[in-house]
Amino acid sequence: MTTFDDRERAFENMFAHDAEMQFRIQARRNRLVGEWAAARMGLTPEETDAYAKAVVQADFEEAGDEDVIRKLLGDMTQAGVDIDEASVRTALEEQQVIARRQFIEAQ
């Protein structure tokens, strides 16, 4: 019976580790896309840092990427940047790849 318990614990630990990695990659992606948006809006370095953190925080509002997309699209439109939802989604996908690569390289 202990063999099965050990195996179950190992799978639970693996699942927890994978979930934590996904969370960190998503947070990194959101920070990168926040920096991308800030550059498009012409923000200062200090404003860029604060904005990137705000984008990371926006992801905690609801499950999925819709909350982040809404924030980016709304803020960029309000700042006078000519952008559409497809461009924001493309940027999210591109930054996801970069974030995953950075996370893997850091380990």
ZIGIZI-V19917 format. One record per pair of residues at least 12 apart in sequence whose C-alpha atoms are under 8 Angstrom apart, sorted by the first residue. I is the first residue (numbers start at 1). J is the second residue. Records with the same first field share a line. If there is no record, write none. Layout:
I->J / J
This chain:
25->96 / 99 / 100 / 103
26->96 / 99
27->56
28->99
29->92 / 95 / 96 / 98 / 99
30->52 / 55 / 56 / 59 / 68 / 92 / 95
31->52 / 53 / 55 / 56
32->52 / 95 / 99
33->52 / 91 / 92 / 95
34->48 / 51 / 52 / 53 / 54 / 55 / 56 / 72
35->48 / 49 / 51 / 52
37->72 / 76
38->51 / 52
40->76 / 81
41->76 / 79 / 80 / 81
55->68 / 71 / 72
56->68
58->71
69->85 / 88 / 89
72->88
73->85 / 88
